[in-house]
């Protein structure tokens, strides 16, 4: 019996497999490192959490499409090991994805055009396109910003500008121009933080009447079970 060689990729794979097993609720030995993540129970939400956990563990930023480019645990482990052992890239004077200290953030925010370009650069890195390909007036949904990429974009904004926004911000500011105006106002202290979405309420049989549409929404949002909804309907 031949023993597998001890390599940096093998070390990464062992830890990666343990994280994957813990997130999917299986034994470590049940994880086949050569099977695609889609067959191992990793959906888009778990995938984002998985990449976030690995990024925190190894101190690197893994883009949201890493699981598409490296479709198996073995392939992803080789990619991470390669990044960990690659020569360090020279530092540039400023990167749009690097945290900015508050005085520098204020200086950039004082120039709305500069802040727009900074956000444009962040978005271009996420969408893997050139900044000039992004029209600030084009809605994010038309640019291909799905829920996972949106979360990455907002996380980058929070990290760079020292904010604590939620992804729901993209519904209120649906394009780069309006988002830049909001971030400018937030950084310079001229706008309040966006309110957190209110938690859904449970419909009751009390009051002036039972709203059937609200009841259906409660079932769709997992606030009520079908049996609970039926019981409320029976009281009408």
Protein Blocks (a to p, Z undefined) as FASTA:
>chain_A
ZZddddfklmmmmmmmmmmmmmnopafklpcfkbcfklnopafklmmmmmmmmmmmnopa
cdfklmmmmmbfklmmmmmmmmmmgccddddfbdfkbccdfklmmmmmmmmklmmmmmmm
mmmmmnopafklpcfklcfklnopafklmmmmmmmmmmmnopabdfklmmmmmcfklmmm
mmmmmmnopaccdddddddddddfedjbdcfklmmmmmmnomacfklmmmmmmmZZ
